Structures are given as C-alpha cells and as structure tokens.
C-alpha cells in the first residue's frame, strides 16, 4: 500500500459512479467538493452516491467540503475578456448580492466584491488577476470605491476571476452567509472534514467551532485550515494548534507571497504539522498539465515526489480530476510516483529524527512512539491500533513508520477520517466488550485480507475499557 494519501476534487469529469469507482481503484483516499462552485442542492446527489459506493465497496474514504471563504473576484462580464498589455481598466467595488449576475455593459469596467477598494490601494500598487497570470498596477484612485489599473501583460480574463492585492488586509468577514450555510450542510450530512478557505488566525477557527456547536454539539467533523496568505503564515503555529489538519494551498499562497518563498513556506508548514501529529495536504498545480495531456511534465513529477519526501500526509488534485481529460490516469500516475519515492525512503533515519520525545508527552503519544520502536526491534509485520477517536493511530502515523498501520475502530466517522492520515489502513469492525474478543476479530481480519500470515508478529496498541476515548494504555506483542 502507498502511505501518502491522495485527495481528488469532484467535478464534471468525475461526478458519476463509474469514475468514482475507478478513482478509488487508482488510489484515491479522499474526495473534495469545492463549494466555491457548488450549492448544497447541487451537491446532495453526489454525496449520497459517494457514501453508497464506499459502503458497497467496504472502503474508507474521507469526504471533504471546501468552503468558498472570503475570496475576492472580479465580475461585470459573462464572456472572457482579451487583455492587452498597457490597457487601462476601471475596477469598482460592488457589495450587492447580485454581483455575480450584474453586467457593467462596458468591456473596460470590472466589478469586485472587495469593499472600498480605493481606500485599500495607492498609485503604483500591484494588482493580480487569474491567480497571478495577469498583472496590473494602480494608475489612479478615483474615489473610495473606484480605481484604474494598467495591465503589465496580455492574456485572457475569464469570468469571475480571482483578484489579489498582495500584502493588503481586505477586511472581509471570515464567514459569509454562504459559508455558514455550507458548514451547516457539511455537519448535517456528516462530512469527515471541512476545509476552511483563507484562515488567518485562531479566531477564525474559534468562530467556526462556535457555529458548529449551535448546529450539533456532538459533531465529529474535523476542521482543515487552508493556508493561503501571509497573515496565515505569520500565525501558522497557533493555526496548527487549533486545527485538525492543514492544507498548503500553494495557488493563493504564491500570489499573496513572493513566489520564491513558497517552497520554503511549504516545507516549514509540513514539518510543523507532522511533528504536531496533524495531517497536512500539499495542494495546487501538482499535475496540472494533465488536465489536457496524458503525461505530466518532469517538473510536476518532481513536485509530487518532493511532497512525499517532505512527508506530506496527502497530495491533492484539483482541476486534474474535476475538469481534466484524464482524471483516472492522473491518479494512477500520482500513485506510481508516490510508491516509487516511498520505496526509496530511509525509514530508520526518519524514525530517529521524529521520535525525539517532547518534554512532557501525553500517555498516548508516548505509547505510540514506543510501539514503533518495539515493532522495529522484533521485526513485526504491522502495527495494529484499536481506536475510538483515531488519536492513537494518528500518533503512530506521526513518526512515519515503514510498517503498515492498521487502525481498527467501531466508529464510522473515525474510520473514514483516518483514510486521510499518512500510512493508516482503517478497518471498521463490530463493537465488542471483551478485549480477547477484539483480539480474535483482529487476528481473523489480518489473515482474511492477507495483511499478515500465521506466526507473524504484530504490535497491538489499545486501551481499556474498550470503546472509551482517551484510554490508550497498553502495547502488546501478538502472534497471529
């Protein structure tokens, strides 16, 4: 099995049973629904289909809702606009809800949902569109709501294109009404994860958790913070602490920060995440040329490989699987790259570096780390974790062992959430009350699915009483 997981974005190219099943066979572990382009009404049938398929195929698959967030775009036109270098355009702030359908009637006049744009910029300020592919600078501030820009280069401005003004605090509310409705939808439909766009501080996460508590206090849905701007990078330690996972969204990150800093930022965030035991997804433009081509560029293959070498929990595909011509092939290609790189990793060196214990580790972390060392010492075939919340399995995953981590759980949400974590193979079993019954079920499952053979050593990390969260307290050597 590959250890680094793959997140695929659902879209017109893959929104059907045949494609989803083929994506699973190709190596998909999590499926992302991008609510920048979806409404709950449009998504509900897809969600039912995904849940039906994963149940029928008895496979763990994380379902991720990606919020729109406080993103800034340009509107006022319905067809792509051909931009010429040195052309002058007017950009006006427009705060009404009908902005997406409002047309200016003038090709050189654009609308933006960014309020008071004239207050935020000065003459000479850089303005980027289309994720930085179109660059302009401010030549006039007409009033607090209107500016004029001159484009530096030519290109095609697509409808509802992203607008970015580097190093500017936009002052937008973190949660729009759409985001609140989408988060409620995710909770009600038991998504495993919500990916929150443009998180900048722990306060953003506290706001979302407060909202979730009003919807369902018992919700187990976890929060992934997307790191997309400089403020988020500046606050990364506190964001990781208050998040359940992180996504390094390199598209916006590369627009909001100097492009040469992005690889350094990426590596730092990944390192902070795995040392904290939090899953981290490396995202954006990983195999983007495969949207139109059957093979990636050599640079893209190296990019995926580097994310694996950095010990990312998962790598993500966006347009490649949402609108691409070769969605299945792109996942197969990514899987091959991952496996090749993982076969070359020095897991003994990784273990040495990652098992330097913190000064005061909690009991579960200490047990998980010791379990990996013992597994290496006795040449165990696998590390088996019996877990309710998934925490013990994630702590084993934290040190990136070469052995498969088989996580047995009674909880359906935990089962599907663990599909996103590095190196973990989740297994869903019937609840039992006696520990020896649990051990018997695990032995039979390991043999049935050829995860281990008779007389193989395995390490079992578990706790008593069975089924109670936070009770991981034992390491056992079991012979299958």
N, C-alpha and C positions, 0 to 999 in steps of 0.2 A: 504494500500500500504506500501511496505517497503521504508524506507528513504535512506538507504545506497545502492548505486548502484553497479551493477556487470558488470565487463569488461570481455569478453570472447575472447580468441585467436582463430582465424580461422585456421584450418589445415585439413589434410586428413580425420580426423574423423568427421568433421562437414561442409565440403565445398560442401553442397548441399542444395536444397530448404527445404526438409523435416526437416533436422537437424537444420537449421537456424530458421525455424518457431517454432520448439519445444523449442529451446533455449530461444526465446522471451517469449513463454508461461511460461517457467520455471523461468524467472526473469532476463534475460539478458537486459542490458541497453546500452551497448556499445560493439562494435566488433573491435578487434585489428588484423591488418595484419602485421606480423613480416617480414620486408624486409631484415633481416639478411639471410632469406631463400627464398626470393621471388624476382622476377623481375617484372617490370611493365607489360610485356607481359603475365606473368603467372597470374597476379592478376586482369587484366581488366574484365574478365568474372565474377569473384566473386563479384567485385564492382557493376557491372550492376545488378546482381542478388539481392544483399543486398538492393540496392536502390529501386528496383522494389518491393521487399517484404515489405519494410517499408512503401512504398506508398500505396500498396494494403491493408495493414492491418491498415493504419492510425495510425502508432505508431512512436514515437520519438526514434531514435537510432543513437548514435554517431558512426562515422566511424573514426578509429584511424590508421594512418600509423606510424609504429615504425621503425626508421632508424637503419641501421647497426652500424653506428658510428665508431670511431677509436678503434675497438676491436682488441685484439691480439689473434692469434690462432697458433696451430702447424699443419703442413702439411707434405707431402712427403710420405704418405702411404694411401692405399684405404680400407684396412680391419682393424678392431680393433686389437690392439697390446696388448698381455698379459704382464703386467709389474710385475716383481718380486722385492721384497724388496732387496735393495743394488745393483740392476742392474745399470750399467753405460750407459748413453745415451749422444750422441752429439746433440747439437741444433745449427743450422746455420741460420743466417739472410739471407733472400732471398727477394729482392724487386721487382722482375719482376711480371707482371700482370698474368702470367700463374701459379702462385704458387699453386692454388687450384688443378690443374691437373698434377703438376710435382711430379714424384716419385723419391726418393733417391736410391731405389734399395737395401738399407741396412736397416734392421729392427731396428737397434740401432742408426740410424741417422734421425733426425727430422729437418724440416724447419720451420721458423717462419717469419711472415710479419713484425716483430719488427726490425727496422734497428739498426745496430751497437750494438747488444746485449752484446758483450764483453766490450763495453765502459760503460754500464749501471750497471753491476754487479761486485761483488767482491767474492772471495772464501768464502764460508760459507753462502752466500745469499740464502734465501728461495725462491723456485720457485714452483708455484702451477699450477696444470692442472685439467681439468674436474671439474671446479667450486670448487676447493679445495679438492676434493675427493682423488686426487693423490698429494702427497707432495714429493719434492726433494730439494736438496741443491747443490750449485755450488761447484765442487771439482777442477775445472781447468778453467782458462780463456786462451784459446789458442791464439786468436787474437781478433781484434775489432769486428769480425763477428761470432766468434765461441766460444762456451763454452761446458764444460762437466758437467753433473749433475748425482748425485746418488739418486735413489729413496728411500724414507724412508719406504713406504708401498707398498703393491701389489694391483693390480686392472687391469681394462680393459681400455685402452686408445682408445677412439672412434675417428674416422676420424674428422678432423677439430676441435679438442677440444680446449677450451679456455685455454690460458696461462696467468698467472698472476704473477707479481713480486711485492709484497706488498711494498708500500711507495716509489715507483720509478716513476718519471715523464718520460713517454715513449717518449715524443717529437714528437708524431704523429700529423699530421694535423687534425683539428677537422672535417672538411668536406672533404671527399674523392669525387672523381668524381661520384662514385655510389650514395653517399648521395645527391649530388647536383641534379642528375637526378631523384632520388626518391622524393625529396622535390618538384621539378618542377612537377612531376607526381601527387603528392598529391594536389598541388594548382590547376592544370588544371582539376582535377577530383573532386574538391570541397570536399575534406575530411574535417570533422569538426575539427580534431586535428592532429598535427604531434607530436609524442613522440620522442624527440631527445636523443639519447644514449650518455652517457659519457660527459654530460655538466659539465664543471668545473668552469666557471666564466660567468659574464655578457657579456664579449666579445664574447663568443661563440654564445650567443643569438643575439647579435647585428649583427654578421656575417650572421646568418640565416635570420634575418629580412631584411638586405640589399639585400640578394639574392632574397627573396620573392618579394621585391619591383621592382626588374628588371623583374620578371616574370609576376606579376599582382599587380599593386599598390592598386587595390580595393579589394584584397583578404581579406576574413574574417576568414580564417583558423587560429586557435589558437595553441600556442606552449606549449607543456608539457615538462618540463625538467626532465630527469631521473637522479636520484641521485645514483651514483654507485661507487664513490671513495672518498678518504679522502679530496682531494682538493675541491670537490663539497661541502662536509660537512663544511669545513672551510669557504666557501663563500656562505653558504646557504641563508643568509638574502638578499644579492644582487641578487642571482639567483631567489628567490621567487619574488622579486620586478620586475624583467624584464621578468618573465614567466607568462603565463596564467594559468598554473597549474603545479603540481609536481607529479612525480611517485617515490615512495620509492622502488627502485629495490634492494631488500634485498639479492639477489643472489650474484651479484658482490660486493655489499656493504659489505657483510660478508667475502668476500675473500680479499678485499683491506683494510679492517679494522679488528681490533681484534674482534672476534666473540661475545665476551661478551658485547661489546659496541653497537652492532647493535640495540637491543631493546630500549636502551636509546636514540640513534640517531633517531630511528623511531618515538618515542613518541614526541620528540622535534620538528621534521620536521612537523608532523601532526598538532601540536599545533600552530606553526608559520603560517602554511597555512590557517587554518580556522579563525584565528584571522586577517589574511590579506584578507579574502574573496576569497581565491583562492582554487579551487578544489584540493584534494590530493588523490592519488591512492596508497593503500598499495598492494604490488605485490610480487610474487615469493614464490613458495612452500607452498601455503596456504592449499590446499587439495591434495598434490602431490601423496599420496599413492593411491588416487582414479584413478590414471592413470591405475592401474592394479586391484584395489579392489573396490567392490561396496559400501563400507562404509569407512569413514575416521578414522584415529586414534583419540583418545580422545584429544591428544595434538594439533592436527590440528584443531579440532573443537574449542578448547580454543583459538587458534591463531586467527581464524576468529572472534571469539567473542571479543577478546581484541582489534582488529582493529576497531570494531563497538563501543566498549566502549570508545576508543580514539577519536571517532567522525571523522573517515576517511570518505571522500566523497564517495569513491568506493573501492572495493576489486577486485583483478584481478586473473583470472585463465589463466595459460599458457599451459603447456603440457596436463593438465587435460582435456581441451576441444579441443586442437589441434590434439593430437595423442592418447588420452585416450580411454579406452574401455567403459567408462560410462559417456560420455560428458553431456547428459541431466540430468542424476541422480546427477551428481556433482553440477550442477547449482541449482537443486531442493533442495539439501542438504544445500548448501550455503544460499539459500533464507530462509529456515527454521531456520537456526542459526541466521541470521540477524533479522528476525521478533521476535524471542524469546528474543534476547538481547534488541531490541528496546522497547519491551513491559515492560522491567524492568528498563528503564532509568528514572531518576528523571528530567523531563524537566523543572520544576520550578527552580531547583538548577542550571541546565545548563544555563537557561536564565539569572539568577542573575550573574553568573560568566562571561558570554560572552557579556553582554550589558553594561559593563563599557566603556563608550564612549571615543574615543581618544580626545585629547585636541581640535583639530580643524577638526571635521569630515566634509566631503562634504555633500551637501544637501541630496543626495540620501541615503547615509548611515544613516544620522540622521532620515530621514523619515521612512526608512525600519525598523530601530530599534524601533522607537516609535509605528509603526504599529503593531508590535508583542505584545508589552505591552498592547495596546488598545484591540487587539484581545483576549488576555487572560482575560482582565477586563470585557468584555461584553459577554464572552463565545461564541465567533464566531465559525462558523463551518469550515471556511477555510480563508486563506489569499490569495487573488487574486491579481496578479500583471499584469498590462498591460505594455508590454515592447517591445522595438525595438531591442536593442543590447543585452538584457538579464542581464544587470548590476544590475538593481533594484531587480530582482528576486534573483540574487546571493547574494546581500546584505541582503535580508531577510533570505536566506539559511545560511548565515554566523553565525547567532545566534542560529541555530539549534532548531527552534520551534517545539512543539509537533503537531501543526496543519498542515494539508497539504498545500503546497504552489502551487497554480495553476497559471502557467505563460502563459498568452495569448499573442501571437505575430503574426504579419503578415509576419515575415521573416523566410523562410525555414531553413536557416543556423542556426539562433538563436534557432529555435525550436529543431533541432537535437542536437545542442551543449548542451542545458540545460538538456538533458537526463542524462548527467554525473554528474550533481550537486546534492548534498545531499537534499533530501526531496522535490524536484521540480517535479511536473507533468506538462510537457509542453503541450500546446494546440495551434494548428495552425488554425487561422481564416482569413476570407477575410478582406481585408483592408477597413476601413470606415473613413469618415472625421468628422462625428459628434460624440461628446462624448456620448450623450444619446443613439445613435445607438449602440455604443460599449457596453454600459452597458446592453442594451437589448439582444445583442448577448451573452454576458457572462451569464446573468440570464438563458436564454434558454438552453445554453450548460450545465450549472451546474445541471439543472433539468433533462435534457435529459439523462445525463450519471450518474444520481443519486449521484453526488458529494455533493449536498445539496438538502434540501427539502424546500417546501414553508414555509415562515415565519422564516427561518433560517437567522441569522445574518452572514454577511461576511464583511471582511475588504478589500477595494479596494485601491491599491496603483497604482497611474497612474500619467500622466503628460499631459500638454497641451503646444503646439498643439500636437494632436495625430500623432504618427508616426515619430516624430523627436527625435533623440537620445539626451540624456542628459537633458531631461526636466522633470524628475520625481519631482513633486512639490505638490502632494496632497494625503491625506488619507481620504477616505470616508467610512462611515458605510452604507452598503446597506442591505435591507431586500429582500430576494429572493421572 
